[in-house]
Amino acid sequence: MTRYADIPKPIRSGIVVVDPERGTPQRIIVLQFNPDTLERSLSPQAAGGSGDAGGGGSGSGDRNEALRLKGPAQETWKFTAEIDATDQFEVAAPDGIHPELATLEMLVHPTTAQLREAARQTKKGTIEISPIEMPLTLFTWGSKRVMPVRLTELSINESAFDVNLNPIRASLGIGMKVLSVSDLPAGHRGADLYMAHLAQKEQLARAARSGGLGAFGPAGRNGVIGVGVGNGSVGGAGFMGRA
């Protein structure tokens, strides 16, 4: 009989706010429930002109640039998370889930101190005020996905309240952009973390089972696909199964 103690504790996903100078965590936001689904989108940074991105027409870009990339793909993530104070009665919640919501909202707000400093610079007659820099934000989804991100979307649907009108249940729509070396300056801690994230992808890709031309049927066995690349097996992920 399986005992409750034998059931492995699930790993939680979450967001870590890091001091970019010291690399120390400033705040850790653990998602109460792991999202059921993730929507990810990757857009290659092609070196060719806009005509190369068409869907079948004649491209107007440089043909020598058709297979070149300017940098890492632009990657975005979207998911829905839930917060429910009624699911954790053992935790005192006099303000409902206000603190949890405020913590997430402060990822897209400057602090009052930063706003006051910007106002002070304006009164001093500073001609150009630099945009306010936010802390480095990391999103973690297991040990194989730790990446620097910027929140691009945060929608909140509050669906239950206590007698003081504090929200006690909410659904969060979160959108993020993965920050790559194209977005961060050289030497930035976030750029180093992105390189580690990309290296993890490369390691996983090398672990994928290699396929063979025979998996493509007659076209592969007759060498049609192999023209120009040689006969035999072509390395790659074997998503179509063994020949």
N, C-alpha and C positions, 0 to 999 in steps of 0.2 A: 504494500500500500504506500502511495506517495504521501509524504508528510508535507505540511505547509512549509516547513523549514528547508525542504529539499528543492522547492520551486525557486529557480533563479530570479533575482530581483531585476526588473527591466531597467535598461539604461535609458536615462532621460535625455532628451534634446534640450537645447537652451542657448542663451545668448550671454556672452562674457564681455563686459566693458573693461578695456585694458588701458593703462597709462602707456602711451606710445614711447615715452622717454625711458621709463624704468622697466616696462614690461610686466608690471604687477597688476593683478586683477583689482579693479575698483568696485565692481558690482557683478554678481552672478545671478542671472535670471533663468531659473529652471522651469520649463514648461510643465504644468501640472499633468497634462495628458499629451503623449506624443501624437502629432497629427496622423490621421489615417492615410492621407494622400499628400504627395508633393508634386508640384508642377514646376518643371525646370525647362529653361529655354536657353539655347546657346546660339549666338549669332557670330559667324566668322568675320574677322576683320580682313576682308580681301584687299589686296593691293591694287587690283584693277579698278577701272572706272565704273561708274554706275551702270553702264550698259552691260557689264559682265554679269550682273545679278539678275538679269531678265530670265523669263521662263520659256525660251525657245526662239526668240527673235535674234536678229544679228546684233552682236554686241559691238559697242563703239569704243570699248576700252582697249588697252594695250594687250595684245595676245601674249606677249612675253611675261605678263604679270598674272595670267589666268590662274596659275597654281601657287602663287605667292601670298603670304600672309604678312600683314603689318604688325601683328602682335597677337596676344591671346584672344580667344573668343570672348565676346561679351556674354556673361552668364547671369541669368536672373532666376530667382526662386520665388514661388508663391505657395502658401499653405494656410490652412485654417486651424487655429488653436482655440482651446476652451479653458476658461477659468470658472470654477464652481466652488464657492465657499461651503455649500451644503455637503460636499463630498469629503470634507475634512473638519468634522465637528470637534476634533481634539485640539484644533488650533483656534485660539481666540481671535475673533474678527470683529471688533467693535465698529470699524469703519467699512465693513464688508470687504469688497475687493478693490476699493479705491486705491490702496497703496500699490497693488500689483499693476493696475491700469496706469497709475501715475508713473511708475518706474518705466514702463514701456513707452509712454508718451514723452518722457524726458529724453528718449533716444533721438527724437526729432525736434526738440526744443533747445535753444540756448538757455543757460541759467540766468537768473536775475542779476547775478554778479557780472556776468559777461555783458548783459544788456546795459547795465549801469556804466560799465567801463567804456562801452561804445558811445554812450551818450556823453560821457565826460570828455572823450576825445573830440566829439563833435563841437562841444562848447569851447574847447581850447582852440578851435579853428583848424583842426587837422583836415587837410584837403582830401586825402584818400584814407579810408578806414578799411583795413583788411577784413575779409569775411571771418566770422567766428569759427574757430576750429573745434570740432567735436572730438571726444575720445575715440580711440580705436575700438571698433565693435567686431567681435568674432561670433560666428554661428557654428554650433557644434551639433553634428548628427552622427553620433558614434565616433569611434576612434579613427575612422578612415575619412571623415569629412569634418575638418576644422578649417574655416576659411574666414578671411576678413570681409566684412560686408558693410553696406550702407543701406539703411531702411529707406525704401522708396514709396511704401504704402503702408498705412496702418488704419484699418477700418474697424470700428468697435460696435457691436450689436449687443446692448445690455438687455437681458430678457427676464430678470427677476430682481426684486428689491426687498429689503427688510422694512420694518415699521418706520424707520427713520429715513427711508428712501435711499439708503446706501445700496449700490448694486451688489448683488451676491452671485450673479451668474452672467457670463458674457461670452460671446463668440468673437474671435479676433481674426480679421483677414490681414495677413502680413506679407508684404512684398519686399524683396531684398535684391540688391545688385552685388555680385561678388566683385570685390576690388582687386584688380590685377596689377602687375608692374606697369601697365599703361596708365593706371589711375593714380599711382602713388610715386612719390619721389624716390630716387635711388638711395639706398641705405635706410629707408623707413622700415620699421619693424613689421608693418603690415605687408610690405613687399616681400620680405623674407618669409613670412607665413604663407603668402600666396605661392611662392616657389615650392615650399614644402607640400602644399596642397596639390600643386601640379605634379610634383614628383610622385606623390601617392597614386595619382591617376595613371602615370606611366608604369608604375610597378603593377597595378591591377591589370593594365592592358597586356603586359607581358605574361601574366598568369592565365590569360584567356586561352582556351583550347584552339589550336590551329586547324583550319579547314583545308580541304583539298579541292582541286578543280572538278573532280568527279561529282561533287555535290551539286554542280550546276546541270547535270544531265548530259545529253548528247553534245551540247555546245562546248562543255568543258572537256569531255572525253575526246572529241574530235579535234581539239586544239584551237577552236575558234577564239575562245577567250585568251588562250595562251599566246596568240600571235603578238609578237613584239615584246612579250615579257618572258618568253621561254616556256618550255613544256615542263610539266611536273606540278609540284605543289606550290601554292602561293600562300605565304604566311598571312594569318589574319584570324580574327575571332570566328570560331565555327558555329555561328548562330543557326545555320541551316541543318545541322546534324552531320553525322558521318556519311561518307559516300557508300 
